[in-house]
Amino acid sequence: MFSTLRRYLPKRFRNEKTVIPVVRLQGAIGSGGPMKTGLSLASAAIPLEKAFSVKKAPAVALIINSPGGSPVQSRLIFKRIRDLAKENEKDVLVFVEDVAASGGYMLAVAGDEIFVDPSSIVGSIGVVAAGFGFTEMIKKIGVDRRVYTAGKKKVILDPFQPEVEEDIEYLKTLQLEIHETFIDLVKSRRSDVLADDPDLFSGKFWTGRTAIQLGLVDAIGDLRGVIRDRYGEKAEPKLISAPRGLFGRKGGVGVGLGGGKLVEGLGGELMSSVEERALWARYGL
């Protein structure tokens, strides 16, 4: 009964604490697969919606720990954050843990302020494509590569066929377009504080301390400390989690149980895990 009556008391007598919703955006960015959930708009949408719908919260905090991944999913998550912030008139505070690099940094610039640890890794504003070539291997083991297409450019950069210079140049053209989109997005959010440094958009990455000097982030700070400094000693962060799906996995992506498809999925997931491990390893993690 007292809690009901307290709503009608003047605010200074209510002794209410400020709750700041927190969403954790962690992992490599991509659409995931049958055995795991990647960080994507699909996995992030529900917790973001819930966080921004908390009426009395003056801000939403985002914890980011991501080495990057899909530029499309990165931008989609960025745009959803900014749309929700505008619709609900809330500030967005970003807290970087180990790394916010490449697509992870694209998520970070959705914040109105970005806080880091001195040793956080930040930046890597660029585009990369990597793979392997197996042409010599298949020759040695006596395997013929048989590919049939309609459209002479349907298969380019096939790892089982020799590289074609024209195809490489085409890929680089696409990368430049994606890079320009990334650069424009960063400038649209932080142009007033970015340093005039020729390496800023080169793909290099820096520690959190140096990133402050470059204008990529704003200050050193941790979630609880910043929230209490900003909103009072009684202010508390509240983690908003994704709903649990099949077998208790978060994000609503389950496991395919269709015999051969499961085996096929396991092979794809193994390669995906290797690629994700390589993303983290680039930053010494």
C-alpha positions in Angstrom: 0.0 0.0 0.0 2.8 2.4 0.9 4.4 1.9 -2.5 1.1 2.9 -4.2 0.8 6.0 -2.0 4.4 7.0 -2.6 3.7 7.8 -6.2 1.6 10.8 -5.0 4.2 12.3 -2.8 6.4 15.2 -4.0 9.5 13.8 -5.7 11.9 14.9 -3.0 10.1 12.7 -0.5 9.9 9.5 -2.6 13.5 8.4 -2.1 13.4 6.6 -5.4 16.5 5.3 -7.1 17.3 6.0 -10.7 17.6 2.8 -12.8 19.6 2.8 -16.0 18.8 0.0 -18.4 21.9 -1.8 -19.7 22.3 -3.8 -22.9 25.4 -5.9 -23.6 26.5 -6.1 -27.2 29.2 -8.8 -27.3 30.8 -11.0 -29.8 31.6 -11.1 -33.5 28.9 -9.4 -35.6 27.0 -11.5 -38.1 23.8 -13.5 -38.6 25.0 -16.5 -36.7 24.1 -20.1 -37.7 22.2 -23.2 -36.6 24.5 -23.9 -33.6 25.1 -20.4 -32.3 23.8 -16.9 -32.2 25.8 -14.1 -33.7 25.5 -10.5 -32.7 23.0 -9.2 -35.2 19.9 -6.9 -35.4 17.8 -10.0 -34.8 19.5 -10.9 -31.5 19.9 -7.3 -30.3 16.4 -5.9 -31.3 14.4 -7.2 -28.4 16.7 -6.2 -25.5 17.2 -2.8 -27.1 13.5 -2.2 -27.4 13.0 -3.2 -23.8 15.8 -1.0 -22.6 14.6 2.1 -24.4 11.0 1.5 -23.3 11.8 2.0 -19.6 9.9 5.2 -19.1 11.7 6.9 -16.1 15.2 6.1 -17.2 17.0 9.2 -18.4 19.5 7.1 -20.5 20.3 3.7 -21.8 23.8 2.2 -21.3 25.4 -0.1 -23.8 28.3 -2.4 -23.0 30.3 -3.2 -26.1 32.9 -5.9 -26.5 33.2 -6.8 -30.2 36.0 -7.2 -32.7 33.6 -6.5 -35.6 32.2 -8.6 -38.4 29.4 -7.9 -40.8 29.2 -4.2 -41.9 25.5 -4.6 -42.8 24.5 -6.0 -39.3 26.8 -3.4 -37.6 25.0 -0.5 -39.4 21.6 -2.0 -38.8 22.2 -2.2 -35.1 23.7 1.3 -35.1 20.6 2.7 -36.8 18.2 0.9 -34.5 19.9 2.4 -31.5 19.8 5.9 -32.9 16.2 5.5 -33.9 15.1 4.3 -30.5 17.1 7.1 -28.8 15.4 9.7 -30.8 11.9 8.2 -30.4 12.2 7.9 -26.7 14.3 11.0 -26.1 17.1 9.2 -24.2 20.8 9.6 -24.0 23.0 6.7 -25.0 26.1 6.0 -22.9 28.5 3.5 -24.3 31.1 1.5 -22.3 33.8 -0.3 -24.1 35.3 -3.4 -22.5 38.2 -5.3 -24.2 37.5 -4.1 -27.8 35.3 -2.0 -30.0 37.0 -2.4 -33.3 35.8 -2.3 -36.9 32.0 -3.1 -36.8 32.3 -3.0 -33.0 33.4 0.6 -33.2 30.5 1.3 -35.5 28.2 0.2 -32.7 30.1 2.4 -30.2 29.5 5.6 -32.2 25.8 5.1 -31.7 26.5 6.5 -28.2 26.2 10.2 -27.3 29.3 9.5 -25.1 31.8 6.7 -25.3 33.7 5.6 -22.2 36.7 3.2 -22.3 39.2 1.4 -20.1 42.8 2.7 -20.7 43.7 -0.6 -22.2 40.6 -1.1 -24.4 41.3 -1.6 -28.1 39.4 0.9 -30.3 39.3 1.8 -34.0 40.1 -0.3 -37.0 37.9 1.8 -39.2 38.4 -0.2 -42.4 37.2 -3.2 -44.4 38.9 -6.5 -44.8 38.3 -9.7 -46.8 40.4 -12.8 -46.1 40.5 -16.3 -47.3 42.7 -19.2 -48.5 43.9 -20.6 -51.8 43.8 -24.4 -52.3 44.8 -24.6 -56.0 48.1 -26.4 -55.3 46.6 -28.7 -52.7 43.8 -30.1 -55.0 46.4 -30.7 -57.7 48.5 -32.8 -55.4 45.6 -34.9 -54.2 44.2 -35.3 -57.7 40.9 -33.5 -57.3 39.1 -31.8 -60.2 37.1 -28.6 -59.4 33.8 -28.7 -61.4 31.6 -25.6 -61.3 28.8 -24.8 -63.7 27.3 -21.3 -63.9 25.0 -19.1 -65.9 26.8 -15.8 -65.9 30.5 -15.6 -66.4 31.1 -13.7 -63.1 28.8 -15.8 -61.0 31.9 -17.5 -59.4 34.8 -15.1 -58.6 37.6 -15.5 -56.1 36.9 -19.2 -55.8 39.6 -20.6 -53.4 40.0 -23.7 -55.5 40.8 -21.8 -58.7 43.7 -19.4 -59.5 43.1 -15.7 -58.7 42.1 -13.4 -61.5 43.4 -9.8 -61.2 40.2 -8.3 -62.6 38.2 -10.1 -59.8 40.6 -8.8 -57.1 40.2 -5.2 -58.4 36.4 -5.6 -58.4 36.5 -6.7 -54.7 38.6 -3.8 -53.8 36.1 -1.4 -55.4 33.4 -2.9 -53.2 35.6 -2.5 -50.2 36.2 1.1 -50.9 32.5 1.8 -51.1 31.8 0.1 -47.8 34.8 2.0 -46.3 33.4 5.3 -47.4 30.0 4.4 -45.8 31.9 3.6 -42.5 33.9 6.9 -42.6 30.8 9.0 -43.3 29.0 7.4 -40.4 31.8 8.1 -38.0 32.1 11.7 -39.2 28.4 12.2 -38.9 28.6 11.3 -35.2 32.0 12.7 -34.1 33.3 15.2 -36.7 33.5 18.0 -34.0 35.9 16.1 -31.9 37.9 13.9 -34.3 41.7 14.7 -34.5 43.2 15.6 -37.9 45.3 12.4 -38.2 46.0 10.7 -41.5 45.8 7.3 -39.8 42.4 7.8 -38.4 40.6 5.9 -41.2 43.5 3.7 -42.2 42.3 0.6 -40.3 44.8 1.1 -37.4 43.6 0.6 -33.9 44.7 2.1 -30.6 44.4 1.8 -26.8 41.5 3.6 -25.1 43.9 6.2 -23.7 45.2 7.1 -27.2 41.7 6.9 -28.7 40.7 9.8 -26.4 43.4 12.0 -27.9 42.2 11.1 -31.4 38.6 12.0 -30.6 37.4 8.4 -31.2 36.1 8.2 -27.7 35.3 10.6 -24.9 36.7 9.5 -21.5 38.0 6.8 -19.3 35.2 5.4 -17.1 33.4 2.3 -16.0 29.6 1.6 -16.0 28.8 1.8 -12.3 31.1 4.7 -11.6 29.9 6.9 -14.4 26.2 6.2 -13.7 26.5 7.1 -10.0 28.6 10.3 -10.8 25.9 11.3 -13.4 22.7 10.3 -11.7 23.5 10.0 -8.0 24.7 7.5 -5.5 21.5 5.5 -5.5 21.5 5.1 -9.3 21.8 1.5 -10.4 22.4 -0.2 -13.8 19.9 -3.0 -14.7 21.0 -5.5 -17.3 18.4 -6.2 -20.0 18.9 -9.7 -21.5 17.6 -11.3 -24.7 14.8 -13.9 -24.2 15.9 -17.5 -24.0 15.1 -19.7 -26.9 15.4 -23.4 -27.6 17.6 -25.3 -25.0 17.9 -22.1 -23.0 20.0 -20.3 -25.6 19.7 -16.6 -25.8 18.6 -14.8 -28.9 15.9 -17.2 -30.0 18.1 -19.2 -32.4 17.8 -22.9 -31.9 19.5 -26.1 -33.2 18.5 -27.7 -36.5 17.8 -31.4 -35.8 17.4 -32.5 -39.4 20.0 -35.3 -39.8 22.3 -34.3 -42.7 21.6 -30.6 -42.2 22.9 -30.9 -38.7 26.1 -32.5 -39.9 26.4 -29.9 -42.6 25.8 -27.2 -40.1 28.5 -28.5 -37.8 31.1 -28.1 -40.6 29.9 -24.6 -41.2 30.0 -23.8 -37.5 33.6 -25.1 -37.2 34.7 -22.7 -40.0 32.7 -19.9 -38.4 34.3 -20.5 -35.1 37.8 -20.3 -36.7 36.9 -17.1 -38.4 35.6 -15.6 -35.2 38.7 -16.7 -33.2 40.8 -14.9 -35.9 38.8 -11.7 -35.5 39.6 -11.6 -31.7 43.2 -12.6 -32.3 43.8 -9.6 -34.5 43.6 -7.5 -31.3 45.6 -9.8 -29.1 42.6 -11.3 -27.4 
